[in-house]
Amino acid sequence: MAIYFDRPLRGKRVLVSMIMLPMAIAPALFGILMKLMFNDVAGLIPYILKNFFGMEVGFFKDFNSAFLTLAFMDIVQWTPFVFIILYAAVQALPRAPIDAAIVDGASRWQLIRYIIIPLLKPTILIVAVFRVMDALKTFDTINVVTGGGPGNLTMTLSILVYKLAYTRGDFGLSAAATIIYFFIAVLAANVGIRFLKRGGILA
C-alpha cells in the first residue's frame, strides 16, 4: 500500500485519510463495532455472506474461526499504523538507486524486490518490533468482542490477569501471572533489540 500510494493519484489525500480512520477509533469502541458487524443474528457480515454467497459462518464457534476473526480485526485496525510509517519511509527513500535501476531497464517488480524493499528493511524491522510488543498487551478489543471465549479459547495473558484479579478476586495468582507477563515482555523486547542490532539499526 505504501509503495502504491507513492505516486500521483486523484483524491490521494482523501484515500489516505480513510485508511487512517480505523486507527483513530478507540480499541474498545472498535471492538464493539466489530462485534456488532460479526454478530451471527444481526451482523452485517454474516448477512452478506448468507444472502449473497450462501455461506453460513460461525465466526466465534471454535478456536480457529475465533482466532482468524480476531486477527482480521487487528489487521484492519493497525494496518494504518504500519502503512503511515512505511509510506513516510518510502517517500524519504533516496531517488538515485531507484532512478538508476529504471534507466537500466528494471521492471516495477524488480524495482520493488531488489531496491525498495531492501532500503525499507530497517523501517520494516522497527515496525515489526513495535507491533509484536503491542500485540503482547492486546486487551481492549478481545475483551469486548469475546471476553476470552468461547470458553478460554481466545484468552490472552492480559485478559487472564484481569479476570484473575477482578472476576475471581485471586490477586495473588494475578500478581504471579503479571510477573510472568513482565518476563515475557522483557524477553520479546530483547529479541526485538537483537533483530534491530543485527539489521544495523541500533548500535
DOPAPA-139248 format. One record per residue: residue number from 1; residue in three letters; x, y, z of N, C-alpha, C in turn. Coordinates in nm, 4 decimals, always signed. Layout:
N
num,residu,nx,ny,nz,cax,cay,caz,cx,cy,cz
NUM,ALA,X,Y,Z,X,Y,Z,X,Y,Z;
...
This chain:
203
num,residu,nx,ny,nz,cax,cay,caz,cx,cy,cz
1,MET,+0.0827,-0.1207,+0.0000,+0.0000,+0.0000,+0.0000,+0.0861,+0.1257,+0.0000;
2,ALA,+0.1929,+0.1236,+0.0815,+0.2816,+0.2398,+0.0887,+0.3466,+0.2673,-0.0464;
3,ILE,+0.3894,+0.1604,-0.1141,+0.4519,+0.1765,-0.2453,+0.3492,+0.2208,-0.3495;
4,TYR,+0.2288,+0.1656,-0.3407,+0.1242,+0.2007,-0.4375,+0.0871,+0.3484,-0.4274;
5,PHE,+0.0796,+0.4007,-0.3054,+0.0368,+0.5397,-0.2881,+0.1497,+0.6392,-0.3117;
6,ASP,+0.2701,+0.5899,-0.3348,+0.3820,+0.6794,-0.3636,+0.3837,+0.7150,-0.5121;
7,ARG,+0.2769,+0.7755,-0.5571,+0.2621,+0.8171,-0.6969,+0.1481,+0.9185,-0.7031;
8,PRO,+0.1409,+0.9951,-0.8096,+0.0281,+1.0891,-0.8219,-0.1031,+1.0126,-0.8412;
9,LEU,-0.1968,+1.0343,-0.7513,-0.3276,+0.9696,-0.7590,-0.4354,+1.0729,-0.7327;
10,ARG,-0.5442,+1.0626,-0.8057,-0.6569,+1.1532,-0.7830,-0.7234,+1.1198,-0.6495;
11,GLY,-0.7404,+1.2203,-0.5668,-0.8037,+1.2005,-0.4368,-0.7174,+1.1255,-0.3374;
12,LYS,-0.5839,+1.1322,-0.3523,-0.4957,+1.0547,-0.2647,-0.5088,+1.0978,-0.1190;
13,ARG,-0.5234,+1.2249,-0.0933,-0.5357,+1.2724,+0.0447,-0.6601,+1.2141,+0.1122;
14,VAL,-0.7687,+1.2104,+0.0368,-0.8925,+1.1555,+0.0924,-0.8769,+1.0066,+0.1199;
15,LEU,-0.8146,+0.9331,+0.0268,-0.7947,+0.7888,+0.0440,-0.7051,+0.7589,+0.1626;
16,VAL,-0.5967,+0.8339,+0.1772,-0.5062,+0.8138,+0.2910,-0.5783,+0.8434,+0.4219;
17,SER,-0.6603,+0.9475,+0.4227,-0.7383,+0.9799,+0.5439,-0.8344,+0.8677,+0.5789;
18,MET,-0.8981,+0.8070,+0.4773,-0.9907,+0.6959,+0.5016,-0.9167,+0.5730,+0.5545;
19,ILE,-0.7964,+0.5487,+0.5018,-0.7164,+0.4359,+0.5502,-0.6812,+0.4547,+0.6980;
20,MET,-0.6608,+0.5793,+0.7398,-0.6195,+0.6075,+0.8770,-0.7348,+0.5990,+0.9775;
21,LEU,-0.8579,+0.5950,+0.9302,-0.9739,+0.6005,+1.0201,-0.9762,+0.4909,+1.1269;
22,PRO,-0.9533,+0.3616,+1.0923,-0.9612,+0.2578,+1.1968,-0.8678,+0.2815,+1.3149;
23,MET,-0.7482,+0.3375,+1.2886,-0.6534,+0.3628,+1.3965,-0.6989,+0.4778,+1.4862;
24,ALA,-0.7839,+0.5648,+1.4319,-0.8318,+0.6793,+1.5090,-0.9431,+0.6410,+1.6060;
25,ILE,-0.9989,+0.5195,+1.5916,-1.1069,+0.4739,+1.6792,-1.0472,+0.4045,+1.8013;
26,ALA,-1.0989,+0.4338,+1.9183,-1.0518,+0.3694,+2.0404,-1.0694,+0.2179,+2.0293;
27,PRO,-0.9719,+0.1383,+2.0749,-0.9795,-0.0081,+2.0601,-1.1082,-0.0693,+2.1149;
28,ALA,-1.1538,-0.0201,+2.2308,-1.2767,-0.0756,+2.2885,-1.3968,-0.0460,+2.1995;
29,LEU,-1.4055,+0.0769,+2.1486,-1.5154,+0.1136,+2.0589,-1.5057,+0.0362,+1.9277;
30,PHE,-1.3839,+0.0199,+1.8774,-1.3640,-0.0581,+1.7552,-1.4097,-0.2018,+1.7782;
31,GLY,-1.3800,-0.2573,+1.8965,-1.4237,-0.3925,+1.9287,-1.5750,-0.4044,+1.9298;
32,ILE,-1.6435,-0.3032,+1.9845,-1.7906,-0.3046,+1.9866,-1.8453,-0.3015,+1.8437;
33,LEU,-1.7869,-0.2173,+1.7593,-1.8318,-0.2086,+1.6198,-1.8136,-0.3421,+1.5477;
34,MET,-1.6966,-0.4048,+1.5678,-1.6694,-0.5333,+1.5042,-1.7606,-0.6434,+1.5581;
35,LYS,-1.7888,-0.6391,+1.6876,-1.8779,-0.7391,+1.7475,-2.0171,-0.7302,+1.6868;
36,LEU,-2.0633,-0.6084,+1.6644,-2.1939,-0.5901,+1.6013,-2.1919,-0.6362,+1.4555;
37,MET,-2.0842,-0.6076,+1.3852,-2.0758,-0.6454,+1.2438,-2.0658,-0.7964,+1.2244;
38,PHE,-2.0026,-0.8677,+1.3202,-1.9851,-1.0120,+1.3087,-2.0906,-1.0910,+1.3861;
39,ASN,-2.1895,-1.0216,+1.4421,-2.2942,-1.0896,+1.5177,-2.3696,-1.1889,+1.4295;
40,ASP,-2.3875,-1.3122,+1.4788,-2.4498,-1.4179,+1.3984,-2.5955,-1.3892,+1.3633;
41,VAL,-2.6635,-1.3127,+1.4483,-2.8064,-1.2879,+1.4276,-2.8310,-1.1612,+1.3466;
42,ALA,-2.7678,-1.0518,+1.3862,-2.7981,-0.9231,+1.3232,-2.6776,-0.8577,+1.2587;
43,GLY,-2.5671,-0.9295,+1.2473,-2.4455,-0.8706,+1.1939,-2.4499,-0.8510,+1.0434;
44,LEU,-2.3849,-0.7456,+0.9959,-2.3829,-0.7141,+0.8533,-2.3042,-0.8180,+0.7731;
45,ILE,-2.1892,-0.8594,+0.8249,-2.1038,-0.9522,+0.7504,-2.1692,-1.0898,+0.7364;
46,PRO,-2.2229,-1.1527,+0.8444,-2.2954,-1.2793,+0.8246,-2.4140,-1.2663,+0.7297;
47,TYR,-2.4833,-1.1511,+0.7336,-2.5978,-1.1291,+0.6437,-2.5526,-1.1293,+0.4976;
48,ILE,-2.4432,-1.0589,+0.4680,-2.3924,-1.0532,+0.3305,-2.3477,-1.1909,+0.2837;
49,LEU,-2.2754,-1.2620,+0.3696,-2.2256,-1.3949,+0.3322,-2.3398,-1.4924,+0.3068;
50,LYS,-2.4452,-1.4838,+0.3885,-2.5567,-1.5772,+0.3770,-2.6434,-1.5469,+0.2557;
51,ASN,-2.6752,-1.4187,+0.2335,-2.7719,-1.3835,+0.1297,-2.7109,-1.3672,-0.0087;
52,PHE,-2.5821,-1.3383,-0.0161,-2.5199,-1.3166,-0.1461,-2.4293,-1.4321,-0.1879;
53,PHE,-2.3771,-1.5073,-0.0899,-2.2847,-1.6158,-0.1224,-2.3324,-1.7514,-0.0710;
54,GLY,-2.4451,-1.7526,-0.0007,-2.4986,-1.8776,+0.0520,-2.4106,-1.9432,+0.1563;
55,MET,-2.3343,-1.8651,+0.2288,-2.2417,-1.9181,+0.3300,-2.2912,-1.8824,+0.4700;
56,GLU,-2.2911,-1.9812,+0.5579,-2.3211,-1.9573,+0.6981,-2.1947,-1.9860,+0.7786;
57,VAL,-2.1379,-1.8808,+0.8319,-2.0101,-1.8913,+0.9020,-2.0289,-1.8541,+1.0483;
58,GLY,-1.9827,-1.9424,+1.1385,-1.9801,-1.9100,+1.2807,-1.8434,-1.8521,+1.3146;
59,PHE,-1.8360,-1.7211,+1.3285,-1.7072,-1.6548,+1.3420,-1.6401,-1.6803,+1.4771;
60,PHE,-1.7167,-1.7235,+1.5762,-1.6578,-1.7468,+1.7079,-1.6952,-1.8844,+1.7638;
61,LYS,-1.7216,-1.9802,+1.6739,-1.7695,-2.1106,+1.7206,-1.6565,-2.1990,+1.7717;
62,ASP,-1.5336,-2.1815,+1.7213,-1.4205,-2.2612,+1.7686,-1.2951,-2.1747,+1.7663;
63,PHE,-1.1832,-2.2355,+1.8063,-1.0603,-2.1575,+1.8184,-1.0153,-2.1004,+1.6851;
64,ASN,-1.0151,-2.1831,+1.5801,-0.9641,-2.1381,+1.4506,-1.0430,-2.0198,+1.3960;
65,SER,-1.1764,-2.0321,+1.3984,-1.2594,-1.9239,+1.3452,-1.2479,-1.7980,+1.4321;
66,ALA,-1.2463,-1.8162,+1.5646,-1.2353,-1.7006,+1.6542,-1.0995,-1.6333,+1.6386;
67,PHE,-0.9941,-1.7141,+1.6305,-0.8594,-1.6587,+1.6162,-0.8452,-1.5813,+1.4853;
68,LEU,-0.8943,-1.6392,+1.3750,-0.8848,-1.5722,+1.2458,-0.9677,-1.4435,+1.2434;
69,THR,-1.0842,-1.4469,+1.3079,-1.1682,-1.3273,+1.3122,-1.1005,-1.2161,+1.3909;
70,LEU,-1.0438,-1.2517,+1.5070,-0.9745,-1.1518,+1.5883,-0.8492,-1.1005,+1.5181;
71,ALA,-0.7796,-1.1902,+1.4469,-0.6617,-1.1482,+1.3706,-0.7018,-1.0501,+1.2604;
72,PHE,-0.8146,-1.0786,+1.1949,-0.8654,-0.9880,+1.0907,-0.8961,-0.8504,+1.1497;
73,MET,-0.9597,-0.8477,+1.2667,-0.9909,-0.7205,+1.3319,-0.8637,-0.6429,+1.3636;
74,ASP,-0.7636,-0.7135,+1.4142,-0.6376,-0.6484,+1.4488,-0.5697,-0.5921,+1.3244;
75,ILE,-0.5745,-0.6678,+1.2154,-0.5149,-0.6211,+1.0898,-0.5854,-0.4960,+1.0399;
76,VAL,-0.7187,-0.4979,+1.0456,-0.7955,-0.3823,+0.9985,-0.7623,-0.2582,+1.0805;
77,GLN,-0.7506,-0.2748,+1.2127,-0.7292,-0.1579,+1.2979,-0.5864,-0.1049,+1.2911;
78,TRP,-0.4872,-0.1935,+1.2799,-0.3488,-0.1484,+1.2919,-0.2709,-0.1467,+1.1618;
79,THR,-0.3316,-0.1888,+1.0504,-0.2672,-0.1681,+0.9207,-0.2382,-0.0199,+0.8958;
80,PRO,-0.3267,+0.0738,+0.9338,-0.2938,+0.2156,+0.9149,-0.1651,+0.2578,+0.9842;
81,PHE,-0.1382,+0.2023,+1.1024,-0.0152,+0.2360,+1.1750,+0.1076,+0.1952,+1.0946;
82,VAL,+0.1060,+0.0721,+1.0448,+0.2174,+0.0230,+0.9639,+0.2252,+0.1009,+0.8329;
83,PHE,+0.1098,+0.1248,+0.7738,+0.1057,+0.1944,+0.6445,+0.1658,+0.3335,+0.6523;
84,ILE,+0.1268,+0.4116,+0.7530,+0.1699,+0.5515,+0.7566,+0.3198,+0.5618,+0.7804;
85,ILE,+0.3769,+0.4688,+0.8602,+0.5220,+0.4709,+0.8828,+0.5962,+0.4313,+0.7555;
86,LEU,+0.5510,+0.3235,+0.6899,+0.6176,+0.2790,+0.5670,+0.5955,+0.3792,+0.4529;
87,TYR,+0.4800,+0.4429,+0.4513,+0.4525,+0.5441,+0.3489,+0.5496,+0.6617,+0.3621;
88,ALA,+0.5722,+0.7055,+0.4861,+0.6698,+0.8126,+0.5092,+0.8105,+0.7660,+0.4718;
89,ALA,+0.8424,+0.6389,+0.5029,+0.9745,+0.5857,+0.4699,+0.9949,+0.5762,+0.3190;
90,VAL,+0.8905,+0.5340,+0.2470,+0.9002,+0.5247,+0.1005,+0.9255,+0.6629,+0.0397;
91,GLN,+0.8571,+0.7634,+0.0919,+0.8750,+0.8981,+0.0379,+1.0132,+0.9550,+0.0687;
92,ALA,+1.0761,+0.9028,+0.1739,+1.2086,+0.9524,+0.2126,+1.3233,+0.8719,+0.1514;
93,LEU,+1.2916,+0.7712,+0.0697,+1.3970,+0.6891,+0.0100,+1.4824,+0.7722,-0.0857;
94,PRO,+1.6118,+0.7429,-0.0930,+1.6967,+0.8122,-0.1905,+1.6553,+0.7766,-0.3328;
95,ARG,+1.6463,+0.8756,-0.4181,+1.5968,+0.8532,-0.5535,+1.7048,+0.8008,-0.6478;
96,ALA,+1.8323,+0.8213,-0.6136,+1.9407,+0.7847,-0.7061,+1.9400,+0.6362,-0.7442;
97,PRO,+1.9385,+0.5413,-0.6468,+1.9371,+0.3999,-0.6874,+1.8110,+0.3594,-0.7616;
98,ILE,+1.6990,+0.4217,-0.7272,+1.5730,+0.3908,-0.7964,+1.5790,+0.4389,-0.9410;
99,ASP,+1.6264,+0.5635,-0.9602,+1.6373,+0.6173,-1.0959,+1.7378,+0.5371,-1.1780;
100,ALA,+1.8477,+0.4951,-1.1142,+1.9483,+0.4163,-1.1856,+1.8909,+0.2824,-1.2312;
101,ALA,+1.8121,+0.2193,-1.1449,+1.7510,+0.0916,-1.1813,+1.6510,+0.1084,-1.2955;
102,ILE,+1.5765,+0.2190,-1.2946,+1.4813,+0.2456,-1.4020,+1.5550,+0.2653,-1.5352;
103,VAL,+1.6662,+0.3390,-1.5298,+1.7460,+0.3617,-1.6510,+1.8017,+0.2295,-1.7036;
104,ASP,+1.8383,+0.1379,-1.6127,+1.8927,+0.0078,-1.6531,+1.7851,-0.0876,-1.7033;
105,GLY,+1.6592,-0.0450,-1.6995,+1.5514,-0.1257,-1.7548,+1.4848,-0.2193,-1.6560;
106,ALA,+1.4967,-0.1920,-1.5260,+1.4333,-0.2772,-1.4255,+1.2812,-0.2643,-1.4339;
107,SER,+1.2128,-0.3782,-1.4208,+1.0666,-0.3763,-1.4181,+1.0176,-0.3248,-1.2830;
108,ARG,+0.8869,-0.2993,-1.2748,+0.8300,-0.2491,-1.1495,+0.8530,-0.3495,-1.0363;
109,TRP,+0.8314,-0.4790,-1.0645,+0.8501,-0.5810,-0.9623,+0.9965,-0.5905,-0.9202;
110,GLN,+1.0906,-0.5855,-1.0155,+1.2326,-0.5900,-0.9819,+1.2727,-0.4682,-0.8994;
111,LEU,+1.2153,-0.3540,-0.9332,+1.2434,-0.2320,-0.8586,+1.1996,-0.2457,-0.7124;
112,ILE,+1.0802,-0.3042,-0.6936,+1.0288,-0.3222,-0.5580,+1.1106,-0.4261,-0.4819;
113,ARG,+1.1398,-0.5387,-0.5482,+1.2048,-0.6505,-0.4798,+1.3513,-0.6242,-0.4466;
114,TYR,+1.4244,-0.5650,-0.5396,+1.5690,-0.5538,-0.5241,+1.6177,-0.4162,-0.4780;
115,ILE,+1.5325,-0.3158,-0.4874,+1.5749,-0.1810,-0.4485,+1.4937,-0.1281,-0.3297;
116,ILE,+1.3604,-0.1215,-0.3484,+1.2774,-0.0530,-0.2489,+1.2692,-0.1319,-0.1184;
117,ILE,+1.2358,-0.2612,-0.1254,+1.2210,-0.3394,-0.0025,+1.3524,-0.3497,+0.0763;
118,PRO,+1.4689,-0.3769,+0.0121,+1.5940,-0.3736,+0.0898,+1.6209,-0.2396,+0.1575;
119,LEU,+1.5868,-0.1283,+0.0901,+1.6048,+0.0025,+0.1515,+1.5081,+0.0250,+0.2679;
120,LEU,+1.3923,-0.0413,+0.2613,+1.2916,-0.0274,+0.3677,+1.3135,-0.1237,+0.4833;
121,LYS,+1.4096,-0.2151,+0.4708,+1.4279,-0.3194,+0.5720,+1.4413,-0.2644,+0.7141;
122,PRO,+1.5229,-0.1606,+0.7399,+1.5317,-0.1083,+0.8774,+1.3979,-0.0612,+0.9321;
123,THR,+1.3204,+0.0081,+0.8484,+1.1894,+0.0568,+0.8925,+1.0939,-0.0589,+0.9177;
124,ILE,+1.0986,-0.1606,+0.8305,+1.0117,-0.2771,+0.8478,+1.0437,-0.3487,+0.9788;
125,LEU,+1.1713,-0.3616,+1.0119,+1.2111,-0.4256,+1.1376,+1.1601,-0.3474,+1.2576;
126,ILE,+1.1733,-0.2159,+1.2521,+1.1260,-0.1320,+1.3633,+0.9754,-0.1469,+1.3812;
127,VAL,+0.9011,-0.1406,+1.2704,+0.7552,-0.1537,+1.2770,+0.7161,-0.2921,+1.3293;
128,ALA,+0.7875,-0.3965,+1.2851,+0.7575,-0.5321,+1.3315,+0.7775,-0.5445,+1.4819;
129,VAL,+0.8856,-0.4863,+1.5336,+0.9108,-0.4900,+1.6785,+0.7997,-0.4176,+1.7538;
130,PHE,+0.7604,-0.3005,+1.7046,+0.6517,-0.2259,+1.7686,+0.5222,-0.3063,+1.7702;
131,ARG,+0.4907,-0.3718,+1.6593,+0.3654,-0.4461,+1.6501,+0.3658,-0.5696,+1.7399;
132,VAL,+0.4824,-0.6366,+1.7493,+0.4902,-0.7531,+1.8387,+0.4706,-0.7090,+1.9832;
133,MET,+0.5364,-0.6004,+2.0220,+0.5215,-0.5503,+2.1586,+0.3767,-0.5072,+2.1851;
134,ASP,+0.3146,-0.4474,+2.0857,+0.1757,-0.4037,+2.1007,+0.0821,-0.5233,+2.1105;
135,ALA,+0.1109,-0.6294,+2.0317,+0.0260,-0.7487,+2.0341,+0.0319,-0.8185,+2.1694;
136,LEU,+0.1467,-0.8088,+2.2376,+0.1600,-0.8740,+2.3684,+0.0637,-0.8152,+2.4715;
137,LYS,+0.0322,-0.6874,+2.4570,-0.0552,-0.6238,+2.5557,-0.1987,-0.6066,+2.5056;
138,THR,-0.2341,-0.6803,+2.4013,-0.3706,-0.6711,+2.3484,-0.4728,-0.7054,+2.4561;
139,PHE,-0.5672,-0.6166,+2.4765,-0.6692,-0.6395,+2.5798,-0.8062,-0.5895,+2.5355;
140,ASP,-0.8141,-0.4614,+2.5011,-0.9431,-0.3948,+2.4816,-1.0337,-0.4660,+2.3834;
141,THR,-0.9851,-0.4839,+2.2613,-1.0698,-0.5378,+2.1543,-1.1150,-0.6796,+2.1840;
142,ILE,-1.0205,-0.7662,+2.2247,-1.0553,-0.9059,+2.2509,-1.1487,-0.9168,+2.3699;
143,ASN,-1.1246,-0.8363,+2.4728,-1.2105,-0.8418,+2.5914,-1.3524,-0.8000,+2.5584;
144,VAL,-1.3674,-0.7005,+2.4714,-1.5008,-0.6542,+2.4333,-1.5713,-0.7548,+2.3427;
145,VAL,-1.4965,-0.8125,+2.2484,-1.5582,-0.8992,+2.1474,-1.5877,-1.0379,+2.2023;
146,THR,-1.4895,-1.1030,+2.2640,-1.5089,-1.2416,+2.3088,-1.4944,-1.2599,+2.4594;
147,GLY,-1.4292,-1.1653,+2.5269,-1.4043,-1.1824,+2.6694,-1.3154,-1.3014,+2.6996;
148,GLY,-1.2380,-1.3430,+2.6004,-1.1528,-1.4609,+2.6173,-1.2176,-1.5896,+2.5713;
149,GLY,-1.3444,-1.5852,+2.5336,-1.4173,-1.7044,+2.4934,-1.4101,-1.7312,+2.3442;
150,PRO,-1.4836,-1.8312,+2.2956,-1.5676,-1.9245,+2.3744,-1.4835,-2.0115,+2.4679;
151,GLY,-1.5307,-2.0225,+2.5901,-1.4503,-2.0885,+2.6933,-1.3299,-2.0015,+2.7232;
152,ASN,-1.2116,-2.0588,+2.7067,-1.0872,-1.9832,+2.7218,-1.0064,-1.9821,+2.5921;
153,LEU,-1.0730,-2.0025,+2.4794,-1.0025,-2.0238,+2.3538,-0.9282,-1.9006,+2.3042;
154,THR,-0.9778,-1.7811,+2.3353,-0.9105,-1.6595,+2.2903,-0.8556,-1.5796,+2.4077;
155,MET,-0.8267,-1.6482,+2.5160,-0.7755,-1.5827,+2.6360,-0.6312,-1.5379,+2.6140;
156,THR,-0.6065,-1.4099,+2.6312,-0.4699,-1.3586,+2.6284,-0.4215,-1.3416,+2.7722;
157,LEU,-0.2916,-1.3238,+2.7875,-0.2359,-1.3137,+2.9227,-0.2874,-1.1900,+2.9947;
158,SER,-0.3062,-1.0820,+2.9222,-0.3568,-0.9597,+2.9850,-0.5010,-0.9772,+3.0321;
159,ILE,-0.5828,-1.0481,+2.9535,-0.7207,-1.0751,+2.9958,-0.7218,-1.1703,+3.1147;
160,LEU,-0.6316,-1.2686,+3.1132,-0.6216,-1.3624,+3.2248,-0.5878,-1.2891,+3.3545;
161,VAL,-0.4912,-1.1984,+3.3488,-0.4538,-1.1201,+3.4675,-0.5734,-1.0412,+3.5186;
162,TYR,-0.6463,-0.9798,+3.4272,-0.7641,-0.9003,+3.4652,-0.8711,-0.9880,+3.5304;
163,LYS,-0.9001,-1.1025,+3.4699,-1.0065,-1.1887,+3.5228,-0.9686,-1.2504,+3.6570;
164,LEU,-0.8422,-1.2876,+3.6707,-0.7985,-1.3439,+3.7986,-0.8161,-1.2436,+3.9115;
165,ALA,-0.7859,-1.1174,+3.8827,-0.7926,-1.0157,+3.9876,-0.9341,-0.9667,+4.0119;
166,TYR,-1.0088,-0.9360,+3.9067,-1.1351,-0.8639,+3.9247,-1.2587,-0.9498,+3.9055;
167,THR,-1.2426,-1.0707,+3.8560,-1.3568,-1.1620,+3.8458,-1.3507,-1.2674,+3.9549;
168,ARG,-1.2338,-1.3305,+3.9689,-1.2174,-1.4332,+4.0717,-1.1686,-1.3779,+4.2037;
169,GLY,-1.1156,-1.2567,+4.2037,-1.0648,-1.1975,+4.3269,-0.9359,-1.2614,+4.3770;
170,ASP,-0.8668,-1.3328,+4.2904,-0.7423,-1.4002,+4.3283,-0.6248,-1.3096,+4.2915;
171,PHE,-0.5975,-1.2137,+4.3800,-0.4944,-1.1149,+4.3498,-0.3536,-1.1754,+4.3554;
172,GLY,-0.3353,-1.2800,+4.4353,-0.2043,-1.3452,+4.4429,-0.1680,-1.4116,+4.3107;
173,LEU,-0.2624,-1.4898,+4.2573,-0.2378,-1.5564,+4.1294,-0.2263,-1.4536,+4.0164;
174,SER,-0.3061,-1.3473,+4.0260,-0.2993,-1.2415,+3.9264,-0.1619,-1.1740,+3.9286;
175,ALA,-0.1089,-1.1519,+4.0484,+0.0247,-1.0913,+4.0606,+0.1314,-1.1839,+4.0021;
176,ALA,+0.1178,-1.3153,+4.0259,+0.2130,-1.4118,+3.9694,+0.2075,-1.4107,+3.8176;
177,ALA,+0.0858,-1.4057,+3.7629,+0.0697,-1.4003,+3.6173,+0.1278,-1.2707,+3.5618;
178,THR,+0.1157,-1.1625,+3.6385,+0.1717,-1.0345,+3.5951,+0.3236,-1.0413,+3.5855;
179,ILE,+0.3860,-1.1098,+3.6819,+0.5317,-1.1254,+3.6792,+0.5751,-1.2067,+3.5569;
180,ILE,+0.5007,-1.3145,+3.5290,+0.5301,-1.3945,+3.4098,+0.5133,-1.3088,+3.2846;
181,TYR,+0.4060,-1.2302,+3.2830,+0.3790,-1.1390,+3.1713,+0.4957,-1.0424,+3.1521;
182,PHE,+0.5489,-0.9906,+3.2641,+0.6611,-0.8966,+3.2593,+0.7846,-0.9619,+3.1965;
183,PHE,+0.8155,-1.0849,+3.2376,+0.9332,-1.1528,+3.1841,+0.9170,-1.1850,+3.0348;
184,ILE,+0.7945,-1.2209,+2.9931,+0.7696,-1.2453,+2.8508,+0.7906,-1.1173,+2.7705;
185,ALA,+0.7424,-1.0045,+2.8255,+0.7593,-0.8759,+2.7567,+0.9065,-0.8380,+2.7469;
186,VAL,+0.9826,-0.8613,+2.8560,+1.1263,-0.8307,+2.8544,+1.1980,-0.9177,+2.7520;
187,LEU,+1.1616,-1.0468,+2.7486,+1.2227,-1.1379,+2.6513,+1.1934,-1.0935,+2.5086;
188,ALA,+1.0666,-1.0581,+2.4829,+1.0289,-1.0116,+2.3491,+1.1035,-0.8841,+2.3131;
189,ALA,+1.1185,-0.7937,+2.4099,+1.1914,-0.6689,+2.3845,+1.3379,-0.6973,+2.3510;
190,ASN,+1.3989,-0.7901,+2.4242,+1.5392,-0.8244,+2.3975,+1.5561,-0.8855,+2.2585;
191,VAL,+1.4630,-0.9747,+2.2219,+1.4686,-1.0345,+2.0883,+1.4539,-0.9264,+1.9817;
192,GLY,+1.3614,-0.8326,+2.0049,+1.3426,-0.7231,+1.9097,+1.4669,-0.6366,+1.8969;
193,ILE,+1.5319,-0.6068,+2.0094,+1.6541,-0.5253,+2.0068,+1.7652,-0.5978,+1.9324;
194,ARG,+1.7749,-0.7304,+1.9511,+1.8766,-0.8076,+1.8778,+1.8524,-0.8034,+1.7283;
195,PHE,+1.7256,-0.8126,+1.6885,+1.6929,-0.8035,+1.5457,+1.7341,-0.6666,+1.4909;
196,LEU,+1.7067,-0.5622,+1.5681,+1.7406,-0.4280,+1.5235,+1.8921,-0.4090,+1.5146;
197,LYS,+1.9653,-0.4669,+1.6100,+2.1109,-0.4581,+1.6052,+2.1669,-0.5367,+1.4871;
198,ARG,+2.1074,-0.6540,+1.4627,+2.1530,-0.7360,+1.3504,+2.1285,-0.6655,+1.2183;
199,GLY,+2.0202,-0.5870,+1.2125,+1.9916,-0.5128,+1.0904,+2.0688,-0.3826,+1.0796;
200,GLY,+2.1546,-0.3562,+1.1804,+2.2370,-0.2340,+1.1759,+2.1613,-0.1088,+1.2105;
201,ILE,+2.0421,-0.1245,+1.2753,+1.9608,-0.0075,+1.3088,+2.0050,+0.0521,+1.4416;
202,LEU,+2.0391,-0.0363,+1.5375,+2.0887,+0.0084,+1.6668,+2.2372,-0.0222,+1.6782;
203,ALA,+2.3058,+0.0634,+1.7510,+2.4496,+0.0405,+1.7703,+2.4729,-0.0653,+1.8761;
